[in-house]
């Protein structure tokens, strides 16, 4: 193993885990290369599902993938730790010391040597330096944050239910800053939670007592998507009694309120930031690699970093050019999935001395899911050559299939079919909302 070409992938998100799975199945299994995955967590949950974990409509424990167990099945190695440095001359990545929950060092700083390095560390929320955002906002960048949000939400509902029982004022104001896909879908999930929790004992609190607002600085929600999709999403949110505030930049976040740019102050006991993303800050000073203002690593169309042909990057943490466009590949799950496929071919070619594969992004459309209420979206590349608007059960079917495709990439068709059946059984046996 020591003499094999060592491919190290940093980041076990959607794209990173799909890539090491494919590499392990083809190269690791046949001892053609040594494949390693490095991640700061022990388990993987598909990031587009984190808002469902936060609201309680999805039990993360049933949808987690343990990296160690997955590595054993798919012929790659797993290293637990957070990358915080790079020695390009020695071709080594530096892993920060691993600490336990009490701050005691479990494993000291260590180095991992590579022949080919792939960086797929995803993104974090971008609060654009808004005063008070870091202190008073909740974020949904990780499974830990989603679980924390869920616990805080349950406690807030419990507190307001008790206040209602005592005849006290009990309105709960929840604000979501940012009306992209995450913000819009989270609003629908929270509305569902406000209607489900009274069924499970919090019967003094009504759904109408929970005020949910989505706040967007642009002149419409889902500003990156087609206008028709934005209009349909606005109508659905309003039908679910969610307040939609557009053209409203937030200038300051306080403990129990928001201050808008025009000076208006809105009450908000729970504030969620979903307004933008950026690559992790450590990338800006990583081994002299070239980055942009959002900390993204600049890569060529073959996903090689601009200053080192032995280092690749993809997903949200990379700025990849698109042919005939001034804009890089958008930071979306479908882009990471496509890039993982292209990079898999490139790395296989690399071992055989063949040319890398140029990545071309194909936009298959966008889907927005409003919990159990409805789904809307547009699909690209239909027979007419134009986008096709869909909604309802058909759109919901396509939305669910995105996650199933991710599972197929990680487990294969047979295992995914078994997982699907187990999910059906679990929904029939457990409450519709996670209550702890």
Secondary structure as the mmCIF struct_conf table of DSSP 4:
data_model
#
loop_
_struct_conf.conf_type_id
_struct_conf.id
_struct_conf.beg_label_comp_id
_struct_conf.beg_label_asym_id
_struct_conf.beg_label_seq_id
_struct_conf.end_label_comp_id
_struct_conf.end_label_asym_id
_struct_conf.end_label_seq_id
TURN_TY1_P TURN_TY1_P1 UNK A 2 UNK A 3
BEND BEND1 UNK A 4 UNK A 4
STRN STRN1 UNK A 6 UNK A 10
BEND BEND2 UNK A 13 UNK A 13
HELX_RH_AL_P HELX_RH_AL_P1 UNK A 14 UNK A 23
HELX_RH_PI_P HELX_RH_PI_P1 UNK A 24 UNK A 28
TURN_TY1_P TURN_TY1_P2 UNK A 29 UNK A 31
BEND BEND3 UNK A 32 UNK A 33
STRN STRN2 UNK A 34 UNK A 39
BEND BEND4 UNK A 40 UNK A 42
STRN STRN3 UNK A 43 UNK A 44
HELX_RH_3T_P HELX_RH_3T_P1 UNK A 47 UNK A 49
HELX_RH_AL_P HELX_RH_AL_P2 UNK A 50 UNK A 55
TURN_TY1_P TURN_TY1_P3 UNK A 56 UNK A 56
BEND BEND5 UNK A 57 UNK A 58
HELX_RH_3T_P HELX_RH_3T_P2 UNK A 60 UNK A 62
TURN_TY1_P TURN_TY1_P4 UNK A 63 UNK A 63
STRN STRN4 UNK A 65 UNK A 66
HELX_RH_AL_P HELX_RH_AL_P3 UNK A 67 UNK A 74
TURN_TY1_P TURN_TY1_P5 UNK A 75 UNK A 75
STRN STRN5 UNK A 77 UNK A 80
BEND BEND6 UNK A 81 UNK A 81
STRN STRN6 UNK A 83 UNK A 87
TURN_TY1_P TURN_TY1_P6 UNK A 88 UNK A 91
STRN STRN7 UNK A 92 UNK A 95
HELX_LH_PP_P HELX_LH_PP_P1 UNK A 96 UNK A 97
STRN STRN8 UNK A 98 UNK A 99
TURN_TY1_P TURN_TY1_P7 UNK A 101 UNK A 102
BEND BEND7 UNK A 103 UNK A 103
STRN STRN9 UNK A 105 UNK A 107
STRN STRN10 UNK A 110 UNK A 113
BEND BEND8 UNK A 115 UNK A 115
STRN STRN11 UNK A 116 UNK A 119
STRN STRN12 UNK A 124 UNK A 125
TURN_TY1_P TURN_TY1_P8 UNK A 128 UNK A 129
STRN STRN13 UNK A 131 UNK A 131
TURN_TY1_P TURN_TY1_P9 UNK A 132 UNK A 132
HELX_RH_AL_P HELX_RH_AL_P4 UNK A 133 UNK A 136
STRN STRN14 UNK A 138 UNK A 138
BEND BEND9 UNK A 141 UNK A 142
HELX_RH_AL_P HELX_RH_AL_P5 UNK A 143 UNK A 165
TURN_TY1_P TURN_TY1_P10 UNK A 166 UNK A 167
STRN STRN15 UNK A 172 UNK A 177
BEND BEND10 UNK A 180 UNK A 180
HELX_RH_AL_P HELX_RH_AL_P6 UNK A 181 UNK A 196
HELX_RH_3T_P HELX_RH_3T_P3 UNK A 197 UNK A 200
TURN_TY1_P TURN_TY1_P11 UNK A 201 UNK A 201
TURN_TY1_P TURN_TY1_P12 UNK A 203 UNK A 204
BEND BEND11 UNK A 205 UNK A 205
HELX_RH_3T_P HELX_RH_3T_P4 UNK A 207 UNK A 209
STRN STRN16 UNK A 210 UNK A 216
BEND BEND12 UNK A 217 UNK A 222
TURN_TY1_P TURN_TY1_P13 UNK A 223 UNK A 224
BEND BEND13 UNK A 225 UNK A 225
HELX_RH_AL_P HELX_RH_AL_P7 UNK A 227 UNK A 239
TURN_TY1_P TURN_TY1_P14 UNK A 240 UNK A 241
STRN STRN17 UNK A 242 UNK A 246
BEND BEND14 UNK A 247 UNK A 247
STRN STRN18 UNK A 250 UNK A 253
BEND BEND15 UNK A 255 UNK A 256
STRN STRN19 UNK A 257 UNK A 260
TURN_TY1_P TURN_TY1_P15 UNK A 261 UNK A 262
BEND BEND16 UNK A 263 UNK A 263
STRN STRN20 UNK A 265 UNK A 267
BEND BEND17 UNK A 269 UNK A 269
STRN STRN21 UNK A 270 UNK A 273
BEND BEND18 UNK A 275 UNK A 275
STRN STRN22 UNK A 277 UNK A 278
HELX_RH_3T_P HELX_RH_3T_P5 UNK A 281 UNK A 285
BEND BEND19 UNK A 286 UNK A 286
TURN_TY1_P TURN_TY1_P16 UNK A 287 UNK A 288
STRN STRN23 UNK A 291 UNK A 291
TURN_TY1_P TURN_TY1_P17 UNK A 293 UNK A 294
HELX_LH_PP_P HELX_LH_PP_P2 UNK A 296 UNK A 296
STRN STRN24 UNK A 297 UNK A 299
TURN_TY1_P TURN_TY1_P18 UNK A 301 UNK A 302
BEND BEND20 UNK A 303 UNK A 303
STRN STRN25 UNK A 304 UNK A 305
TURN_TY1_P TURN_TY1_P19 UNK A 306 UNK A 307
STRN STRN26 UNK A 308 UNK A 313
HELX_RH_3T_P HELX_RH_3T_P6 UNK A 315 UNK A 317
STRN STRN27 UNK A 318 UNK A 320
TURN_TY1_P TURN_TY1_P20 UNK A 323 UNK A 324
BEND BEND21 UNK A 326 UNK A 327
HELX_LH_PP_P HELX_LH_PP_P3 UNK A 328 UNK A 330
HELX_RH_AL_P HELX_RH_AL_P8 UNK A 333 UNK A 351
TURN_TY1_P TURN_TY1_P21 UNK A 352 UNK A 353
HELX_LH_PP_P HELX_LH_PP_P4 UNK A 354 UNK A 359
STRN STRN28 UNK A 365 UNK A 370
TURN_TY1_P TURN_TY1_P22 UNK A 371 UNK A 373
STRN STRN29 UNK A 374 UNK A 379
BEND BEND22 UNK A 380 UNK A 381
TURN_TY1_P TURN_TY1_P23 UNK A 383 UNK A 384
BEND BEND23 UNK A 385 UNK A 386
STRN STRN30 UNK A 388 UNK A 391
TURN_TY1_P TURN_TY1_P24 UNK A 392 UNK A 392
HELX_RH_AL_P HELX_RH_AL_P9 UNK A 393 UNK A 411
HELX_RH_AL_P HELX_RH_AL_P10 UNK A 413 UNK A 429
BEND BEND24 UNK A 430 UNK A 430
BEND BEND25 UNK A 432 UNK A 433
#
